[in-house]
Amino acid sequence: MGYMGDAVGRRPAMVVTLSVMAAGSLLSGLAPWGSATAVWALLCASRFLIGVGAGGVYPLSAAKAVEDSGGDTAAKAQAAGWNLFWRNPAVLWVYLFGYILVLGIGAGAEFDMERQAYNPSWDAAWRIHLAFGALPVLPLIWLAWREKESEEFQRAARRDPLEALKQEGGWWRQMLCTGGAWFCYDTAYYGNALLQPKILNTIFPEDSIEGEALKNLGVGLSGVLFSLVAIWLLPLGTRQLQVGSFLFTAALTVGLAAAWMPLGQTPGLQLFLYAMLYGSFWVSKITTYVLPSEVYRVEVRSTLNGVSAACGKLGAILGQVVFDSILRSAAGKSQTEQSRAVQRVLYASVWFSLGGAVLTLVGLKVECCSRASARRLMPIRPMSSRRAQYEPVQ
């Protein structure tokens, strides 16, 4: 989808990716019927469509936000940051909507119920929850179709982005930062975020499904606070903020991991500190999203933003598989062993946060690329002794 955004335009590419995402959401709620094998096959296929559509939104929305802002580099970065900020209410909505369904049509359902009898109300609840994702997307398809391409994109030289990359070269060095750092970030973030319900269940093993939903909502609220702080700090320089946020998250993770076992005696404090860790991830989430749109010129911006985002998703897969295997190793064991498994997940996360900081420092050093490549793909203009500003070529 990133390539399509450069090849045919942001507007038609956005219409396509949103349509795929809406179709996947509807099918995930409506299609799974029949035997257990058929249900899982249809569910996986429809969720795969959602992944294709949602993944395509990343490069297209970031490029569009930067190009439509019309301001200086700081304003462009903040525009892209605000663009990602609105994922926070969506994350909260997942748990809030689930909570509402459990109070109503899905009442009585529980996680991990073995051999539960078929219940039409529970069946309807999860179908509504999955299919609802299409509802906010459908009007966006119409709005995206009505959008005009930015003046910056219209002025750009229109040529095949792959051919442009072959001719100019040098972009792989910047990809160490935009793609490599995103890989490290998503490994740590998704490795924790996707397993968040399991981790909270380890802290509060006796919680009901309603209690779990409310606590997950509370953790998600910290993402709102940290996202606002990140957007406010973006004028300091996206690269500098990304390095600082990775190091801050690594330090916070080390501290939380070291104190995790003693904190088991005070689960409320344990939950608060875990929420702070979750929130800190959102600073790097915004910088890894914004930086590719600052670094790469408009003709290849969407393509290379897409490659960077794809590297991130590979990290998400790695984090989910590795961290989940760590938690599964303690499944069915004592509460202490389950807490130690969470501690090992936290320690593993530290290395990926440190890796993201190192790749950011290495990947965007001017010395790492030829001067010609730096001028074409990543022009850098010194602003002061304290920071540098990354400005796309007009």
N, C-alpha and C positions, 0 to 999 in steps of 0.2 A: 504493500500500500504506500510505503514511503517512495518507492520508485515511481509508482503511478502518479503521486502528487507532483513530482518534478516533470514527468513525461507528458501528462495530459492536463494537469492543473489541480490545484488544491480543491476546488469546488466539486468537480465530478468525482474525484477520488474519495472525498468525504461522504458524498451521497452513497457511493458503493459500499464503503466500510460500515457506515451506519445501517444500511439495509441488511448487510450480512449479519450484523450484531442483533438487529431486531428479529430477523428470521430465526436465528439460533435460540433466542430467548423464548419465542413463541413455541418452537418445536420442542424445547426441553420440557415445557409444561404439558404439551398436548400429545406429542408423538409416542412416548414410552408406554406401550401396552403389550399384553401377551405374556409369554413365559418370562422367567427371571432373566434368562440369557438375552431375550429380545429387548426387555426393558433396559438392561444395562447397556446393550449395544446402541440402542436409539438415544439413550441419555448421553452417552459418551460422544456420539457423533454430533448431536445438537450442541453440546457444550463446547466441542471443538470449533464449531462455527462461531460461537460467541467469542472464543479466544482469537480467532482470525480477525473478526470485526473490531474487538476492543484493542487488539494489538495495533491495528491500523490507525486507530484514533491518535495514538501517541505522537508519531512524527508529523501527521497532518495538522493536528490542533496546535502543537508547539510552533511549527513554522507559520501558521496562519496568525497566531496571536502576536508573534514578533513582528511580522510584516504589516499587520493592520494597526499596530500601536502608533506608528508615525513619530515617535519621540527619539530621544537619544538612547545610548546603549543601556543606561540604567532603567529608563522607562520601558524599553523593550523587554528587559529581563523581568521586571516586575509584572508586565502584562502577561508574560508566559507563566510566571509564578501564580498569579491570580487564576489563570486558566486551570492549573492543576489543583489549586486550593479547593475547588468545588467538588473534588473527589471525596473530601472529608464528610460532607453531609450524606453522600451516597453510602460510604462505609458505615455510618451510624444508622442509616435507614435499613440496612440489611438486618441488623439485630433488632431494631425497633419494630419492623414489620413482622419479623418472626415472633416477637413477643406478643404483638397484637393477635396474630393468628393462633398462638397457643392459648391465649385467653378466650378466643372465640371458637371458630370452627375446628381448630386443631387441639382443643382441650383434651388433656389426658395423655398426649404423646410424650415420649421420653427418648433421650439418646440411648443408644446401645441396648435397645430392647431386643432380646433374643426370641425368635419364633413368635413374634407378635401376630395376633390374628388380624386379618384384613379389616380395616376400618374405613368406610367411605369418607368420613370427615377428615381423617388424617391424610388420606390419599388426595383429597381436594386441597388441603392446606399446602402440601409441598408443591403441588402443581401450580397453585395460585402464586406461591412465592417465587418459583422459577420463571413463570410466564410473565409476571409483572414487569420484569426487566425491559420488555419491549415497549411498555406504555410511555415512559418519558423519551424513548428514542424516536418513536414515530413522528412527532411534530418536529424533531430536530432534522429529520430527513428533508422535510419541506422547507425549513428555514435554511438549511445548507444549500439547497438547490437555488434559492433566491439570492444567496450571497454573491458578491462580485469579487473577482480576483483583486488582490492588492495592487497598488501602483508599482510597488517594488518588484513584484513578481511579473507584472506586465512589461516592465522595462528590461527585465533580464533577458540575456541571449538565450533563445529557445533552441536547445539541441539535446540529443539523447544524453541523459545524465551518466550512463555507463561509459559512453565515449568520452565525455568530459573528464571523468575520473581517470581513464586510461591516459589521456593526453597530459593531464596536469600532475598526477602522481602525488606522492608525499602524504596523502591523507591518512594512510595507515598509522602514522606516528601519532596524529591527533586522536585516532581511534583508541589508542592505549588509554587515553583519559576518558573520552566520551563513552566508549564501549566497554573498555576494561574496568573502569571504575564503576560503571553501571552494573556490570556483571557481579563485582564484589558486593555492591550495595544490595542488589536484589537477592543474592545468596543469603546475606545476613537478615534482610528485612522479611522476605517471604518465608524463610526458614523459621522465623519467629511468628510472623503475623498469621500464616496459614495454620500454624499449630497453636495459636493463641487460645482457642477454646480448651485444648488439651492441657495447656500449661495452667490456665485458671482452674481447671478441674482438679489439677494436682494440688493447688493451693486450697481450694474449697471443695473437697471430694463429696460432701453431702449436699451440695447445692441442687435445687430444682432447675429445670430447664428455664423457668422464668428468671430465677436468680442469676443463672449463667448469662442470659441475654442482657440483663441490666448491668452486670459487671463488665461485659464486653463493650457495652455502650460507654461506660465510664472510662475505660481504657482508650476508646476511640476519640473521646473528647479532648484528650491531651494532644492528639494530632492536630486539632483545630488551633490550639494555642501555639504550638511550635511552628505550624505553617505560617501563621501571621507574623511571628518573629522572623522567620526566614525571609519572607517577602520584604519586610522592613529593612533587613540587613543586606539585601541583594545589591544596592548601590555601592557597597564596599568592594564589590568584585565577586563574580560568581565562582571563579577558580579559587580565590582565597577562602571564600565561605565554604566551599566544598571540602577543602583540605581541613579546615577547622572543625567542620561538622563531623567528618569521619573520625578525627582524633577525639573529639568530645564524646561521641558515641562509644568509641573503644574504651575510653577511660571510665565512662559510666557503666559499661558492660562488665569490665573487670571488677569494679567495686561491688556491683550487684551480685556477680557470680561468687565472689569471695565471701559475701555476707549472706548468701542464699540460705544455707542450712540453719544458721542461728536465727534468721528472720522467720523461719518456719513456726516459731513460737508466737509471732505477731503477724498473722496473715494480712491484717489490714494494712500495715506498713509495707509488707511484701508486695501487695497489690499496687499500692501507691508508687513505689519505686519502679515496678515493672511498667506501670503506665507512663512514667517519665522516660523510661528507655524507649518505649514505643513512640512517644512523641518526638524524641530526638531523631529517630529515623526519618521523620518527615522533612527535616532540614536538608539532609542529603537527597531525599526523594525529589525535592524541588530543584536543587542545583543540578542533579544528573539529568533532569527533564529539560531544564533551561539551557544548559551549556552547549549542547550540539547546535542549537539554533543560533547561538552567538558565534560559534567557532567557524561554521561552514558557510560558504557563500550561497546566494539564493538559488543558483542553478542546480546545486547538488544538495541543498539543505535538507530537503525532505527525505531524500534517499539515504544520506548518511545518518540522519536522525533515526530512520527506520532500522539501519544496521545496528546503531547503538542500542536502541530499544530491544532489538532481537537478542543482543548479547546479554542484556539484563534478564530477559526471560529464560535464557539458558541457565543463568545464575539462580533464578527462582526455582527451576526444576532441580538443580543440584541441592539447594538449601532444603527444599521440601523432602527430597529422598534421603539425604544424609541425616538431617536433624530428626526426621520422623523415625528413622531406624534407631537413632539413639534413644528416643522416648519409648519405642516399642521394646527395646531390650529390657526395660524395667516393668513392662506391662504385667499385671497380676502379682507383682511383688509388693513389698511393704511400702508404706507411705514414704519412709526415709529413702529407700532405693529410687522411688519415682522422683523425689526431690533432687537426688544426686544426678539423675538423668537430665533434668532441667538445667542443673548447674553445668553439666558437660556441654549442653547446647549453647549456653551463654559463653563459655570459654571458647568454643569453636567460632562463635560469631565475631569475637575480638579480632581474630586473624584476618577475616575478610574486611572488616572496617579499616584496619591498618593497611591492608593491601590497596583499598580504594584511595587512601590518602597518598600512598607512594606512587600509584599510577597517575594520579592527578598531577602530582609534582613533576613526574618524569615526562608524561605525555604532552604537556603544554609548554615545556621549555623551548624557547626559540632555537636553542642550539641543537635540539633533537631533529630538526628538519632543515632542509635547504632553504636558503633565503627566497628562492623563486617560489617554492611551495608555500612558504610562510606568507608571502605577499598575495598569492592567489587564493589560498584556502583559509588562512588564519591570520589576517592582518592584526598586528598588535601595536597600539599607540601608548607610550608611557604617559601616565597621568600625574604621578608624583613619586616621591621616593618610597611611598608606602604601598602603592597599588598600581596595577595596570588595568587597562580597559580593553575589552575585545569588541571590535566593531566590524560588522559585516561590510563588504565592499558594496557600494551603491552602483 
